[in-house]
Amino acid sequence: MRKQLFTLYFNIFLIFLGIGLVIPVLPVYLKDLGLKGSDLGILVASFALAQMIISPFGGGLADKLGKKLIICIGLVLFSISEFMFAVGHSFTILVISRVLGGFSAGMVMPGVTGLIADISPSQDKAKNFGYMSAIINSGFILGPGFGGFLAEVSHRLPFYFAGGLGIIAFIMSLIVIHNPKKMTTAGFPQYDPELLTKINWKVFLTPVILTLVLAFGLSAFETLFSLYTSDKAGYTPKDISIAITGGGIFGALFQVFFFDKFMKFTTELNFIAWSLLYSAIVLVMLIIAQGYWTIMLISFIVFIGFDMIRPAITNYFSNIAGNRQGFAGGLNSTFTSMGNFMGPLVAGTLFDVNIEFPLYMAIAVSLSGIVIIFIENYKVHTLYFLHILMREFLKH
């Protein structure tokens, strides 16, 4: 079991390292092909849409083919996608590459998650999933750093390197991973038509709207960050890699050392509201900032709020879900994917008009999130107050 877990963790690490590798070189790569911000938005949206389309079919495919085969197919698609992007000289090839990458993510991620659930003893599941989350973050943090330095040789080298990592992960999976005798559909979205009719949708309305709005705003900013810093401050791939890696490290430190402590003193919704306010303020600072080091220092702290919001929303969904954890997870994933699809499309178009406009949009989305939370808290407090009044009235 340990060899399989190590291989699954290694696969996830290589995939997310590979995804992170290419981020710093995108501005140079796109300019080399004469592409604009709206083109980058389409590329990112294509990935998100493909992932959103393939994910619901993952459970059925896993049942018929086995999770090992699903993971291996996903890794092959990942490598093909990266190699296509490396050699591509037309926008059509790049879009096809991103679609294949989205299919890959929609197969590998739930496949690995499901297999970890299958082979982990019940007492170790939470710990093993915690390790997986930490490994994903590590790949995202280290990837841009390596990518920036590889780009010093060639701005296409990170894509070849990422494709090579996919091949290594595929070979290891082929040799080490085995389908367990008893398999579940854990890790894949499951939709029971009868269950849907019994759901109290009013309970999930606020978190669903909040998830969609925040995913829209966050993906809009994160998609255009590398292009933004390149155009505004003349950042090279190496500079972008330092900014993103530094921001990732600070975000991870706050997640690990402060998130639990903050949650002891407030609710998830209030915590999200404060994180959104922090993010809006830092984004305003980034718009105002001028000069290499000022923008670099703000880049180190701009992702902290975003990194704190994600686990808070997941916690919020989990707390209101009761015994419908799988359904709540599916809603969270679905509406996050929808936001990730729409955000880059709008932000890319705005970027071509004015490079600051995507940041203005992210600020507006952050403030709208605060308003949504204020309305929800007002409803809760009003209902509680009415309940107290009614109870006192009945006493007398």
C-alpha positions in Angstrom: 0.0 0.0 0.0 2.8 2.4 0.8 4.3 2.1 -2.7 1.0 2.8 -4.2 0.4 5.8 -2.0 3.8 7.1 -2.7 3.2 6.7 -6.5 -0.2 8.4 -6.3 1.3 11.3 -4.3 4.2 11.5 -6.8 1.8 11.6 -9.7 -0.1 14.5 -8.2 3.1 16.3 -7.4 4.5 15.9 -10.9 1.2 17.0 -12.5 0.8 20.2 -10.4 4.6 20.9 -10.7 4.1 20.6 -14.5 1.1 23.0 -14.4 3.0 25.5 -12.3 6.1 25.3 -14.5 4.4 26.9 -17.5 2.8 29.9 -15.7 5.8 32.3 -15.7 6.5 31.8 -19.4 3.0 32.4 -20.7 3.5 36.2 -21.4 6.6 35.6 -23.5 5.0 32.6 -25.2 1.8 34.4 -26.1 3.7 37.5 -27.3 5.9 35.3 -29.5 2.8 34.1 -31.2 1.1 37.5 -31.4 -1.7 36.5 -29.0 -3.6 38.8 -26.6 -5.1 38.7 -23.1 -8.5 37.5 -24.5 -6.7 34.6 -26.2 -5.2 33.6 -22.8 -8.7 33.8 -21.3 -10.0 31.4 -24.0 -7.1 29.0 -23.4 -7.7 28.9 -19.6 -11.5 28.7 -20.1 -11.1 25.8 -22.6 -9.2 23.8 -19.9 -11.8 24.5 -17.2 -14.7 23.7 -19.6 -13.1 20.4 -20.7 -12.5 19.4 -17.0 -16.1 20.3 -16.1 -17.5 18.2 -19.0 -15.4 15.0 -18.3 -15.6 15.0 -14.5 -19.2 13.7 -14.1 -18.4 10.7 -16.4 -15.4 9.7 -14.3 -17.3 7.4 -12.0 -18.8 5.4 -14.8 -15.5 5.1 -16.6 -13.8 4.0 -13.4 -16.4 1.3 -12.8 -15.9 -0.1 -16.3 -12.2 0.4 -16.8 -10.7 0.7 -13.3 -9.1 3.7 -11.7 -5.6 2.7 -12.7 -6.5 2.8 -16.4 -8.3 6.1 -15.9 -5.2 7.6 -14.2 -2.9 6.3 -16.9 -5.1 7.6 -19.7 -5.2 11.0 -18.0 -1.4 11.1 -17.6 -0.9 10.2 -21.3 -3.3 13.1 -22.3 -1.4 15.4 -19.9 1.9 14.7 -21.7 0.4 15.0 -25.2 -1.2 18.3 -24.1 2.1 19.7 -22.9 4.1 18.6 -25.9 1.4 20.0 -28.2 1.7 23.4 -26.4 5.5 23.2 -26.7 5.5 22.7 -30.5 2.3 24.7 -31.3 2.5 27.7 -33.6 -1.2 28.3 -34.1 -3.9 29.3 -31.7 -6.1 26.3 -32.8 -3.3 23.8 -31.7 -3.0 25.6 -28.3 -6.8 25.4 -27.7 -6.8 21.7 -28.5 -3.8 21.3 -26.2 -5.7 22.9 -23.3 -8.9 20.9 -24.0 -6.8 17.7 -23.7 -5.2 19.1 -20.5 -8.7 19.7 -19.1 -9.7 16.1 -19.9 -6.5 14.9 -18.2 -7.2 16.9 -15.0 -10.8 15.6 -15.0 -9.5 12.0 -15.0 -6.2 12.1 -13.0 -7.4 14.1 -10.0 -10.6 12.2 -9.2 -8.9 8.9 -10.1 -6.1 9.5 -7.6 -8.5 10.8 -5.0 -10.7 7.8 -5.4 -7.8 5.3 -5.3 -6.4 6.9 -2.1 -9.9 6.4 -0.6 -10.0 2.8 -1.7 -6.6 1.7 -0.3 -6.5 3.8 2.9 -7.7 2.3 6.2 -10.7 4.4 7.5 -8.5 5.8 10.4 -5.9 7.1 7.9 -8.1 8.6 5.2 -8.2 12.1 6.6 -4.4 12.1 7.2 -3.7 10.8 3.6 -6.0 13.4 2.0 -4.2 16.0 4.1 -0.9 14.8 2.7 -2.4 15.0 -0.8 -3.5 18.6 -0.3 0.0 19.6 1.0 1.6 17.9 -2.0 -0.6 19.8 -4.5 0.3 23.1 -2.8 4.0 22.1 -3.0 3.8 21.4 -6.7 2.1 24.8 -7.3 4.7 26.6 -5.2 7.8 24.9 -6.7 6.5 24.7 -10.3 6.7 28.4 -11.2 10.2 28.7 -9.6 11.6 25.9 -11.8 9.7 27.2 -14.8 11.1 30.7 -14.6 14.7 29.3 -14.5 14.0 26.8 -17.4 12.7 29.7 -19.4 16.1 31.3 -19.2 17.2 28.6 -21.7 14.0 28.7 -23.8 10.4 29.7 -23.2 9.3 26.4 -24.7 11.5 24.3 -22.5 9.1 24.2 -19.5 6.4 22.6 -21.6 8.7 19.9 -22.8 9.8 19.4 -19.2 6.2 19.1 -18.0 5.4 16.6 -20.7 8.4 14.5 -19.6 7.2 14.6 -16.0 3.9 13.2 -17.3 5.7 10.3 -19.0 7.6 9.5 -15.8 4.3 9.5 -13.8 2.7 7.3 -16.4 5.5 4.6 -16.3 5.5 4.6 -12.5 1.7 4.2 -12.4 1.8 1.4 -14.9 4.3 -0.6 -12.8 3.3 0.2 -9.2 -0.4 0.9 -9.1 -2.9 -1.9 -8.8 -6.7 -1.7 -8.7 -7.9 -2.8 -5.3 -10.3 -5.8 -5.0 -12.9 -3.6 -3.4 -13.4 -0.3 -5.3 -15.7 2.6 -4.5 -16.8 5.6 -6.6 -15.1 8.0 -4.1 -13.4 10.9 -5.7 -15.9 11.1 -8.6 -19.1 13.3 -8.6 -22.2 11.2 -8.0 -25.7 12.4 -8.8 -28.7 10.6 -7.5 -31.9 11.9 -9.1 -34.1 10.8 -6.1 -31.7 12.5 -3.7 -31.9 15.8 -5.6 -35.7 16.0 -4.9 -35.1 15.7 -1.2 -32.4 18.4 -0.9 -33.2 21.6 1.0 -31.9 23.9 -1.8 -32.4 27.1 0.3 -29.6 25.9 2.6 -27.2 25.7 -0.3 -28.3 28.8 -2.1 -25.9 31.2 -0.4 -22.8 29.0 -0.6 -23.5 28.2 -4.2 -23.8 31.8 -5.2 -20.7 32.7 -3.1 -18.7 29.9 -4.6 -19.6 30.9 -8.2 -18.9 34.6 -7.6 -15.6 34.1 -5.8 -14.3 31.5 -8.3 -15.2 34.0 -11.1 -13.2 36.8 -9.5 -10.3 34.8 -8.2 -9.7 32.9 -11.5 -9.9 36.2 -13.4 -7.1 37.8 -11.4 -4.9 34.7 -11.2 -5.2 34.0 -14.9 -4.0 37.4 -15.9 -1.4 37.9 -13.1 1.6 36.9 -15.1 0.6 39.0 -18.1 -0.2 41.9 -15.8 3.1 42.0 -14.1 4.9 41.5 -17.4 3.2 44.5 -19.0 3.1 46.8 -16.0 6.6 46.2 -14.5 8.4 44.5 -17.4 8.8 41.2 -15.4 10.7 38.4 -17.1 9.7 34.8 -16.6 12.3 34.6 -13.8 10.7 37.6 -12.1 7.2 36.2 -12.4 8.4 32.8 -11.0 9.8 34.6 -7.9 6.6 36.6 -7.4 4.3 33.6 -7.7 6.6 31.2 -5.7 6.9 33.9 -2.9 3.2 34.4 -2.9 2.6 30.7 -2.8 4.9 30.2 0.2 3.2 33.0 2.2 -0.2 31.7 1.3 0.7 28.2 2.4 2.3 29.4 5.7 -0.9 31.3 6.5 -3.0 28.2 5.7 -0.9 25.9 7.8 -0.3 28.1 10.9 -3.1 30.6 11.1 -6.3 29.2 9.4 -7.3 26.9 12.3 -6.5 29.6 14.9 -8.7 32.2 13.1 -11.6 29.7 12.7 -11.7 29.3 16.5 -12.8 33.0 16.9 -15.2 33.4 14.0 -17.6 31.7 11.6 -16.6 30.7 8.1 -18.7 33.4 6.5 -17.3 36.2 8.6 -13.8 34.9 8.0 -14.4 34.8 4.2 -15.7 38.4 4.4 -12.6 39.6 6.2 -10.4 37.7 3.7 -12.2 39.4 0.8 -11.8 42.8 2.4 -8.1 42.1 2.8 -7.8 41.0 -0.9 -9.7 44.0 -2.1 -7.3 46.4 -0.2 -4.2 44.6 -1.5 -5.5 44.6 -5.1 -5.9 48.4 -4.8 -2.3 48.6 -3.5 -1.2 46.6 -6.6 -3.0 49.0 -8.9 -1.4 52.0 -7.3 2.1 50.4 -7.0 4.9 51.5 -9.3 8.4 50.0 -9.5 9.9 46.6 -9.5 10.3 45.9 -5.8 7.0 47.5 -4.7 5.1 45.3 -7.1 7.2 42.3 -6.0 6.5 42.8 -2.3 2.8 43.2 -2.9 2.8 40.1 -5.1 4.1 38.1 -2.1 1.1 39.0 0.0 -1.7 39.4 -2.6 -2.5 35.7 -2.7 -2.9 35.2 1.1 -6.5 36.3 1.2 -7.4 34.0 -1.8 -5.6 31.0 -0.2 -7.5 31.5 3.0 -10.9 31.8 1.3 -10.7 28.4 -0.4 -10.5 26.1 2.7 -13.1 28.4 4.5 -15.6 27.8 1.7 -14.9 24.0 1.7 -15.4 24.0 5.5 -18.7 26.0 5.2 -20.1 23.6 2.6 -19.1 20.6 4.8 -20.7 22.1 7.9 -24.1 22.8 6.3 -24.1 19.5 4.4 -24.8 17.2 7.3 -24.9 13.6 5.9 -24.8 14.8 2.3 -21.1 15.5 2.2 -20.7 14.0 -1.3 -23.5 16.1 -2.7 -22.1 19.3 -1.1 -18.6 18.5 -2.5 -20.1 18.0 -6.0 -21.9 21.4 -5.8 -18.7 23.1 -4.6 -16.7 21.5 -7.4 -19.3 22.2 -10.1 -19.8 25.9 -9.3 -16.1 26.5 -8.8 -15.5 25.1 -12.3 -18.2 27.3 -13.7 -16.5 30.4 -12.2 -13.1 29.2 -13.4 -14.6 29.0 -16.9 -16.3 32.3 -17.1 -13.8 34.4 -15.1 -10.8 34.1 -17.5 -13.0 34.8 -20.6 -14.3 38.1 -19.2 -10.9 39.1 -17.6 -9.0 38.4 -20.8 -11.3 40.7 -22.8 -11.0 43.4 -20.2 -7.2 43.1 -20.2 -7.1 44.0 -23.9 -9.0 47.2 -23.1 -6.9 48.2 -20.1 -4.5 46.0 -18.1 -5.9 47.3 -14.8 -9.6 46.4 -15.6 -9.3 42.7 -14.5 -8.1 43.9 -11.1 -11.0 46.4 -10.9 -13.3 43.4 -11.7 -11.7 41.3 -9.0 -12.1 44.1 -6.4 -15.8 44.5 -7.4 -16.3 40.7 -7.1 -14.7 40.7 -3.6 -16.9 43.5 -2.5 -20.0 41.8 -3.9 -19.0 38.7 -1.9 -18.9 40.8 1.3 -22.4 42.1 0.5 -23.7 38.5 -0.1 -22.3 37.5 3.3 -23.8 40.5 5.0 -27.2 39.7 3.6 -26.9 36.0 4.7 -25.8 37.0 8.2 -28.7 39.6 8.5 -31.2 36.8 7.6 -29.7 34.5 10.2 -29.7 37.1 12.9 -33.2 38.3 12.1 -34.6 34.7 12.2 -32.8 34.1 15.5 -34.2 37.3 17.0 -37.7 36.4 15.8 -37.3 32.9 17.3 -36.4 34.5 20.7 -39.3 36.9 20.6 -41.7 34.0 19.7 -40.4 31.9 22.6 -40.8 34.7 25.1 -44.3 35.4 23.8 -45.3 31.8 24.2 -44.0 31.8 27.8 -46.3 34.6 28.7 
